[in-house]
Amino acid sequence: MPELPEVETVKNGIAGFIGQAKILRVEIRNRHFRDIIPEDTESKITGASILGYRRIGKYIIIDLDNGLCLIWHLGMSGRIKTFKSLPDQQEKHDHILIETSTGWLIYNDPRRFGLLVYARQEDLFRTKYLCNMGIDPFDDRLDTTYLAEKLKNKKIPIKEALLNQNIINGIGNIYASEILYASRISPLRASDSLSKEECTAVIENTKKILQKAINNGGSTLKDYHKPDGSLGYFQYMHCVYNKTGQRCPDCKCDITKTGGIKKSVQAGRSTFYCPTLQK
């Protein structure tokens, strides 16, 4: 699933390509996604002009001049593609086509776990998608006091807490492993065992790693591509994610004895960590 850096990259890509264009035509070929696309979506947004683009957690928000906004989520396998003109042949799973005055947006989603709905702008944070959303990693309110309070009395592993979108939004499986590695904290530790200093380290490394990933276009592992079709680069900078048995960049241990980077499954998700450095 695309995480915050990938969603931010896609948002920036379509904003730079489409800009404040007018929506000329909308063709929805399949409405059956995580939630069914409302039947009146075409009539609601056709003719509106785009005012701007936002990212909230893993959602892309497109504000329109008619008081509505589009709420777009890429799900597990969704891709938003940009074109100056409509390709002669579309790909399988091209489910949504949006023609604007500056180009086309085409949404491709083989698994259809994504989402495209609209809401009134004033109701955006009352929708079920955003009403319980946690704080953004780049929000100045994310500080040691906030995180320590959220983790207090939580016995779940810290890795699972980082994936909780009601605490900090946008962090997914890849970046949770990378953040905890940089913080030298075992993903198996109980959340309430972290000291204030360790909470500070988690916050600092969250901002640092996510920004570095954004700067490098995100991580392309399976389905993720940028809107222009190019790949992200940050996967080449992963320290532990998907590197079972390898030596981590900062460790000098004998991996014939330690086994190198370990893989564990937590709440159904793969976790990668260095047991030598992460305590």
C-alpha positions in Angstrom: 0.0 0.0 0.0 1.3 3.5 -0.8 2.3 5.2 2.4 2.7 8.9 3.1 5.8 9.6 0.9 4.2 7.8 -2.1 0.9 9.7 -1.6 2.7 13.0 -1.3 4.7 12.3 -4.4 1.5 11.4 -6.4 -0.3 14.5 -5.1 2.6 16.7 -6.1 2.8 14.9 -9.5 -0.8 15.5 -10.4 -0.8 19.1 -9.0 2.2 19.9 -11.2 0.8 18.3 -14.3 -2.9 19.2 -14.1 -2.8 22.4 -11.9 -5.9 24.5 -11.5 -7.6 23.0 -14.5 -11.3 22.7 -15.3 -12.9 19.2 -15.2 -14.4 18.7 -18.7 -15.5 15.0 -18.6 -15.6 12.1 -16.2 -16.0 8.5 -17.1 -16.4 5.9 -14.4 -16.2 2.4 -15.7 -16.4 0.5 -12.4 -17.9 2.0 -9.2 -17.2 -1.0 -6.9 -14.2 0.0 -4.8 -13.7 0.0 -1.0 -16.9 2.2 -1.0 -19.1 2.4 -4.1 -18.5 5.6 -6.0 -21.7 7.7 -5.8 -23.9 7.6 -8.9 -24.0 11.4 -9.1 -20.2 11.9 -9.0 -19.9 12.8 -12.7 -22.6 15.4 -12.6 -21.3 16.9 -9.3 -17.7 17.5 -10.5 -18.0 18.0 -14.2 -17.6 21.7 -15.0 -15.9 22.5 -11.7 -12.4 24.0 -11.6 -9.6 22.7 -9.4 -8.5 25.1 -6.7 -5.8 23.1 -5.0 -4.5 19.8 -3.8 -3.8 18.5 -0.2 -2.6 15.4 1.4 -4.2 14.3 4.6 -2.7 11.1 5.9 -2.8 8.7 2.9 -5.6 10.6 1.2 -5.3 13.0 -1.6 -7.8 15.9 -1.4 -8.7 17.9 -4.5 -10.6 21.1 -3.7 -13.0 22.4 -6.3 -14.5 25.8 -6.9 -18.1 24.5 -6.4 -17.6 23.9 -2.7 -16.9 20.2 -3.1 -13.7 18.2 -2.7 -12.6 14.8 -4.0 -11.3 12.3 -1.5 -9.0 9.9 -3.2 -7.2 6.9 -1.7 -5.0 4.6 -3.6 -5.7 1.4 -1.6 -3.3 -1.4 -2.1 -2.6 -1.2 -5.8 -4.1 2.0 -7.1 -2.2 4.3 -9.5 -3.1 7.8 -10.8 -1.6 8.3 -14.3 -1.3 11.6 -16.1 -1.5 12.1 -19.9 -1.6 15.2 -22.1 -4.1 13.4 -24.4 -6.1 10.2 -24.0 -4.0 7.1 -24.9 -5.3 5.2 -28.0 -5.5 2.1 -25.8 -6.2 2.0 -22.1 -4.8 -0.6 -19.7 -6.8 -3.3 -18.0 -8.2 -1.9 -14.7 -8.3 1.7 -15.9 -11.5 2.3 -14.0 -11.8 6.1 -13.9 -10.9 8.6 -16.6 -11.0 12.4 -15.9 -10.5 14.8 -18.7 -9.4 18.3 -17.7 -8.5 21.5 -19.6 -4.8 20.6 -19.2 -4.7 16.8 -19.5 -6.1 13.5 -18.3 -6.1 11.7 -15.0 -6.6 7.9 -15.3 -7.1 5.8 -12.2 -5.9 2.2 -12.5 -6.6 -0.2 -9.6 -6.4 -4.0 -10.1 -7.5 -4.9 -6.6 -10.0 -2.1 -6.2 -9.3 -1.4 -2.5 -9.0 2.3 -3.4 -11.6 5.0 -3.0 -12.9 8.1 -4.8 -15.8 10.0 -3.2 -16.7 13.6 -2.8 -17.8 15.8 0.2 -18.5 19.3 0.9 -15.3 21.1 1.9 -16.8 22.2 5.3 -17.7 18.6 6.0 -14.4 17.0 5.1 -13.2 16.3 8.6 -16.6 15.0 9.6 -16.5 12.2 7.0 -15.8 8.7 8.3 -12.5 8.7 6.5 -11.0 11.7 8.3 -13.0 12.2 11.5 -10.7 10.1 13.7 -7.5 10.9 11.8 -4.4 11.3 14.0 -1.8 14.1 13.7 0.3 14.5 10.6 4.0 13.6 11.0 5.0 17.1 9.8 2.6 18.9 12.1 4.4 21.0 14.7 2.0 19.6 17.3 3.7 16.2 17.0 6.1 16.5 19.9 7.4 14.4 22.7 4.5 15.2 25.1 1.9 14.3 22.5 3.5 10.9 21.6 4.3 10.0 25.2 0.7 10.7 26.2 -0.7 8.6 23.3 1.6 5.6 24.2 0.9 5.8 27.9 -0.7 2.6 29.1 -0.5 1.0 25.7 0.8 -2.6 25.9 0.8 -3.2 22.2 4.2 -3.3 20.4 5.5 0.1 19.3 5.5 -1.0 15.7 1.7 -1.6 15.9 1.2 1.8 17.5 3.1 3.5 14.7 0.7 1.9 12.2 -2.3 3.3 14.1 -3.6 6.1 11.9 -5.5 7.6 14.9 -2.1 8.4 16.6 0.1 9.5 13.7 -1.3 9.4 10.2 0.4 8.3 7.1 3.0 5.8 8.5 2.8 2.3 7.0 4.7 -0.9 7.2 7.8 0.1 5.3 8.5 3.3 7.1 7.5 2.0 10.6 10.4 -0.5 10.3 12.8 2.1 9.0 11.8 4.7 11.7 12.3 2.2 14.6 15.7 1.1 13.1 16.9 4.7 13.0 15.6 5.2 16.6 17.4 2.0 17.8 14.1 0.7 19.3 12.9 -2.9 18.9 9.6 -3.2 17.2 8.7 -5.8 19.8 8.8 -3.4 22.7 5.6 -2.5 24.5 4.6 1.0 23.5 4.4 2.3 27.1 8.0 1.2 27.8 9.4 4.0 25.7 11.1 6.8 27.6 10.6 10.4 26.7 14.0 10.4 25.0 13.0 7.5 22.9 9.7 9.2 22.0 11.8 12.2 20.9 14.0 10.0 18.7 10.9 8.4 17.1 9.5 11.8 16.2 12.7 13.1 14.8 13.4 10.0 12.7 9.8 9.9 11.5 10.1 13.4 10.0 13.6 12.8 8.7 12.9 9.5 7.0 9.6 10.5 5.5 11.0 13.7 4.1 14.0 11.8 2.6 11.6 9.3 1.1 9.5 12.2 -0.4 12.7 13.8 -1.8 13.5 10.4 -3.5 10.0 9.9 -5.0 8.9 7.2 -2.5 9.5 3.4 -2.5 8.6 1.3 -5.6 8.2 -2.3 -4.5 5.3 -3.7 -6.5 2.5 -1.5 -7.9 3.6 2.0 -7.0 4.7 4.4 -9.8 4.7 8.1 -10.0 1.9 9.7 -12.1 4.3 10.0 -15.1 5.1 6.3 -14.9 8.5 6.7 -13.4 9.7 4.8 -10.3 10.5 5.9 -6.8 14.1 5.5 -5.6 13.9 5.3 -1.8 13.7 1.5 -1.9 17.4 1.5 -2.5 17.9 3.4 0.7 16.0 1.0 3.0 18.2 -0.1 5.9 16.1 -3.1 7.2 12.9 -3.4 5.3 12.7 -6.7 3.3 16.4 -7.4 4.1 16.1 -10.6 6.1 19.5 -12.2 6.9 21.5 -9.2 5.7 23.8 -7.0 7.8 22.3 -3.7 8.6 24.3 -0.6 7.5 25.4 0.4 11.0 26.1 -3.0 12.5 29.5 -4.7 12.8 28.2 -8.0 14.2 29.1 -11.4 12.7 26.0 -12.3 10.8 27.1 -15.9 10.8 26.4 -15.8 14.5 23.6 -13.3 14.8 21.7 -14.2 11.6 21.6 -10.5 10.5 18.3 -8.6 10.1 15.3 -10.5 11.5 11.8 -10.8 10.1 8.8 -11.0 12.5 5.1 -11.0 11.8 3.1 -8.6 13.9 -0.7 -8.2 13.5 -0.4 -9.9 10.2 2.3 -7.5 8.9 6.0 -8.2 8.2 8.4 -6.4 10.5 12.2 -6.1 9.9 14.7 -5.2 12.5 18.3 -5.6 13.8 18.2 -7.3 17.2 21.8 -6.3 17.8 21.2 -2.6 17.5 17.5 -2.3 18.4 16.6 -2.8 22.0 
